[in-house]
Amino acid sequence: GVAVIMTDNESRKKVQAQLELGHIAATSKLLSCLPEVMNTEVSQRVVTNMEGATQWLMSTFLYCCLKHNSGIEEASLAVNNICREAIKRLAEIGLVRKVHQESIEALAGCHVMNQHLLSFEAMRAITSLPSNANQCQILRSLSSLEDLHSPVRKNEKKELREIHKTDVVKYKLPGQLSKFTVKDASQKAFILLQCIIGQHVFKNEGLRKEMSAVTNSATMILQAAQEYSVKASKYGNVARQCFLLQRSLTLCLWSADSGVLNQIEGVGATCTKLLRFHGIVSFQNVL
């Protein structure tokens, strides 16, 4: 076979030297994302039963690595256990179910996860939403996902803390506002999502760039949550709240009276705030 290694120019000499010395051992990364990959195979009916799941996994590089490290017999046993654990995790959040003992049936959530290319973590968050979830709960759930996370840098903390005190951030994090400080990536994501809707422009260039990535990830997950709520959980309220939140992220508005006049060229957040103070909140009020 042929192996292709893609790297940058700076690392090229180092990689070539390691190859010449034989110090690079190829390893499989499949195990870390097996629930997502297995879900895809079940959704596309490549895997329809436990025997088929085991046979499929035995055709992967992961099995080759297991066989090389522990022998055929132990590798085969490990593959069987790995398959059952992956299917069990999918079944626990209602994506698949076992029928007729060893047969595996894909449910609506299985197809939703596959079509939207969601991580298992994101899909688990969607399936965990209660029927009476509000936008704050959905925002908290989104913010907990690694897909929306980025490191909390020291030079960002002050600006995040200050904006958290203002009306731009509609839903506050626990604790006293005067003593609050951003400690982890989930808190940062929670604030960034609301700053996107509130049309806030950060001075920090890194925060401005991260807002775009956060918007894209959140929008994709919200679209999947709407579809799951309609096709699987039948939670109409969740579908509605996710739709409203997605619309807010797209339009950068909480509602029709929360800054719609910002869409007029030359009208900024300060001007909009003054207009709102005088009861001018919509195009109808202007005309």
Buried (B, 14 or more C-beta within 10 A) or exposed (E): EEEEEEEEEEEEEEBEEEEEEEEEEEEEEBEEEBBBBBBBBBBEEEBBBBEBBBEBBBEBEBBBBBBEEEEEEEBBEBBBEBBEEBBEBBBEBBBBBBEEEEEBBBBBBBBBBBEBEBBBEBBBBBBEBEEEBBBBBBBBBBBBBEBBBBEBEEEBBEBBBEBBEEEBBBBBBEEEEEEBEBEEBBBBBBBBBBBBBBBBEBEBEEBEEBBEEBBEBBBBBBBBBBBBBBBBBEBEBBBEBBBBBBBBBEBBBBEEBBBBBBEEEEBEEEEBEEBBEEEBBEEEBEE
